[in-house]
Amino acid sequence: MSTAREEILDRIRRAQTDSAATVSVHEAPAPETLDTQPMLELFVENLVDYRAVVHQVGAGEVAGKVDEILRNHGCRSVVIPPDLPGDVRPGELDATVDDGLSAYDLDKLDAVVTTSAVGIARTGTIVLDHTEGQARRALSLVPDVHVCVIRADQVVTSVPEATAALRPSVEQGRPLTWISGPSATSDIELNRVEGVHGPRNLEVILVR
């Protein structure tokens, strides 16, 4: 081996040794967890910032609020998952219970009512893992109005907390739908267009 090559390799070894000696590993700080009231206030603030409409109600007022929202949108039809809890179901409209409706059939319906799995305060995001009351993904994406019910105890502060809560669903192979406001996109001139990839209207009922 030439002297020049040995010198170059020796310099590389010394540089690697020096770098390894100066590297220290720091654990990322745990995400801040807010107290319940400020966390819920932040959740509502971020939902509204995403152009969702938020209604805060008591546990016994959900169905009445669902009916009010559907009336205000002029809805004449609504679809619900077959396992939607009774205290969430609309009463004024004869709801269509999903039995595997096609996208074409869903597109004829004005609204959908679902529950949800997790809410994230810092991002104003609602996550559906499509377990009981949350419907299959098509139901939450095709009708123009999505009425989504979430309990206050389902709201967490941060994304890491949400992913931890959702881990069992992921391990079971369930799909996750992350919703941050109504569906919206922009064209090349940054003109906002709503409803291209999902509902144009997101109405959130936060049960306190």
Disulfide bonds with the S-S distance in Angstrom:
none
